[in-house]
Amino acid sequence: MSRTGTALLAALALVAGTAGAAVAAIPPDVGVAAVPCTVEYNVQNQWDTGFTTAVKVTNNSAAKSSWAVKWSYAGNQKITSGWNAKLSQSGTAVTAANESYNGTLATGGSVSFGFNGTYSGTNALPTTFTLDGVTCNVDGGTDPTDPTDPGTGNRVDNPYAGAKVYVNPEWKAKATAETGGSRIANQPTGVWLDRIAAINGVNGGMGLRAHLDAALAQKGSDQMVVQLVVYNLPGRDCSALASNGELGPTEIDKYKTQYIDPIAAILADTKYAGLRIVTTVEIDSLPNLVTNVSPRATATANCDTMKANGNYVKGVGYALNKLGDVPNVYNYIDAGHHGWLGWDDNFAPSAAIFKEAASAEGATVADVHGFIVNTANYSATKEAYFTINDSVNGASVRTSKWIDWNRYVDEQSYAQAMRTQLVSIGFPSGIGMLIDTSRNGWGGTARPTAAGPTTSVDTYVDGGRYDRRIHLGNWCNQSGAGLGERPQAAPATGIDAYVWMKPPGESDGSSTAIPNDEGKGFDRMCDPTYTGNPRNNNNMSGALANAPLSGHWFSAQFQELMKNAYPAL
């Protein structure tokens, strides 16, 4: 990702990158390995008085057990908050030091952190960076005018780094129409291709080409990510009626020829070659082949059918193969969430199913750029007041009713562990993870501000947990939920981005049976009076009342998500 140039490294000739990155030119005869360290400083979002920046530091010298990056601003920029580094500022001088959990920096290793800041006048880019006192060059993103640059053909390591992300005009219009909705209407969300008709547009709405054309208009001279949700497998979502699809369990050929092939043909149009197209491939599918099949108590007849006919594995493999042939497409497979796959008997077997699908129908693991967790779910990104290693009066928190012997307490720890597992079984070491944070903020007055009482493991966990659901297995229109972390690139090690793949305000399913021509059934988990099933340990559903069909606009939920947003709006 380093742009080559003719200036001597010692001169540190610096220019402004196209995506707000500071760029140091590197002589053609100097390899990156000869540079002691590289820094990528990307202003991801900027407005009249503030900005958000992501920084990636790569160490090419001896391994480190701690680190500190320093730079100075030419203007009046002030850092107000940050993540994954201890940030301090004295006048114009900034220091970013490691946190306790990310001090190790191997030779050739990288660490990422970010921050929000304020400014007035001009937000001039820093010109010199040091790592532990040694001057670094700056690794500066991509040049959309250079055909040899990775951003216009070959895939980059993290498609979100240094890029804007497409704002869906249709979702923006709905959000803007809501009282207070303009505060988040410019956030990027996923575009859901949840049936064949969505490719060309449903009921006069925007189709795939219209979205890609709009993305080109938003792109300008910057890099641009477009987020698509590919979601129409035969026998879709075999354990939840609310999100059933239009294709029957055996209609794999129709899935290939009438759904995936047309999508792939549009994405391959050279008109769109300058876009970074991120695909979330078939949520709520492959994990069902582990958790909801016989002889488990949670088994459903539909999931047994899909395991027997192999069409989930075939469909995902075919999608990865065809979409992966398009050089600017980045495939991310859905990997459930910690409250689904975090148990020992689900975790490794699910990773194995992902590998099987990524090796089916002509696909290879090279067609997989990464994985996404918590899609359209509510699990907290990071729990602050307890860890899986805590104990109370000699009892592990794993014995609490909430954790129930799970190995993970939140999505970030789960995503990082799943990434390690996937690499260990043959996926590329460069795969990245996405976390859907659209509805997992859990703010508002019910948000804990300290650890729970140590009377028992249950009081300790229940008193300190951000996630206020009745049970981890509850997934439909959850009461008390809030908007989570705003979309941002490289928020943590191994995490490519926090994303809003599920557009806030779109229902998970109807509270009562509603006749429709979309193939969507009525799932009692969306009924607030439902007392549960084995998949949520026979607890109340926790769902909001008066919800419309899945994917339809749910104003009451949107308002609650804003009210309970964390960080607050």
C-alpha positions, 0 to 999 in steps of 0.5 A: 500500500506504500506509494513509490516516488523519487524523493529521498527518504531522509528528506521525508517529502510529504504530500496529502493522500487522496483519502485524507492520509499523510503520505511519505514518498519512498525511493524506488530502491528502498524496500519497506523492510529497510524503513524502521517503521511505517505509519498510515494516518487516515482521516476517515470522517471530517466535518466543520469542527471535528474529525475521526482518524484511524492510525496503523503503525507497522514495526519493521525493526526489533520486536517491542513489548511496549511502544509510543507513537508521536507527532505534532499538529501544525494547527489547533487540533485537539484530541477529545477521545480515542480507542486502543491507545493511551492518547495524551496531548501537550500543546500541538504534540501528541503521544499515543502509547500502547494499552496493557493489552496491545503492547507487543509489536513483533517485527513486521507486526502492526497495531491500529488505534483511532481517535476523535478530535476538534479543529477550526480553520484547516485540519492540516495533516501531520508531517512527521511521525516517530515510533519510540523516537525513531522517525517513520515514513508514512504508509499512505493508502491508495491512489485512484488515478494510478492503475498500478495501485492496489485500490483500483484492481488488486484487493487491499488488506482492509477495504475500509482503511482510508475509504468513505462508506456508501450512505444508502439514500433510501435509508437516509430518507427514512431516518431523516423523516424521523424526529431526531433522525437527522443526527444519524442519517448520514451513517453508512448501512448495508444494502440488503439483496434479500430476494431476486427482485431486489437486484432490479429494485422492489416496488420502484425502489433502487436496484443494485445498479442504482445503488452502485451508481449512487456510490460512484457519485458519492465517491468523487476522487476518494476511495469508496466502500459499498456494503451488500448483504447477499441473503437468499439461500434456498431454505433460508434461515432454517431455524427462524420463520420471520426471515424465511426466504422465497426459495425452497430448500431444493431450489439451488439452481435457481439461486445460482442462475437467477440470483448470484449470477446476475449479481456477479455480472453487475458487480463485474461491470468495469464501470464499478471497478473503482469501488470497494464492494464488501459482500456479507455472504448469507447470514444465519445459514452455516452455523445452523448446520451445527447448532440446530440439527439432530440430535440436538434439542434445538434441532428443527426439521428445516435445518435437518433438511438443509444439512442433508441436501447440502444446499447451504454449503453449495450455495455459499461456495457458489457465491464465494466463487462467483463474487470472488472472481470480481477483483474489487469484491471483498467477501465476508462470511457470516460467523454468527455471534458469541451468544450462538457459537461461543460454546466449545461444541459450537465454536470449532465445528462452525469454523470447520463448516465455514472451511467446507463451504469455502472449498465447495462449488469451485471456491477456495479460501482465497475467495474469503477476505474475512468474516462478520459477526453479530450481523443484525444481532444485539450482543455487546461489542465489549463488556467492561465490568467482567471478563470470562476469567473472573470468579466470585467467591470461588465460582467462575463467571462461566457458571452464571445463568447469563454466560452459561458456560460460554467461552466469551462475554462479548463480540470483540473477544469472540471475533478475535478468537474466531479469527485465530481459529479460522487461520489455524485451519487454513484460512489466509492469515490476513483475514479481517473481521467485521462487527455489526454494531448497529444495535448493540449500544445498550445505553440509556438509564439502564446502562451499568456504570460499575461492576455488579455486587459480588453476592454471587456470580449472577448478581455480579454478571447481571449487575455489570453487563451492558447487554440487557436482554433477558437471554442471549438467544433472544434476537427479534426487535429487542426491547431496550437496545440502542445504537452502538459504536459508529462505523469506523475502520480498524478499531481493534487488532484483527477487526477491519471495521465496526459496521452498521450492516443491519440498517437501524429501524428495519424490523427483525420480524412481525409481532403477529402473523401478517400475510405477505408475498415475501415468503416471510413467516411469523416467528413467535420469538418476535411476539412479546408474549411468547414464553420461549423455546430451547434455543432461548432456554424457555425465557420470554422473547424480549421483543417489542410489540407492534412490529412489521414484517422483517426488513420493513420500517419500524419507527418505534424501534428506531426511536428507541435505538436513538434514545438508548444509543451508546455512545449517546447521540 
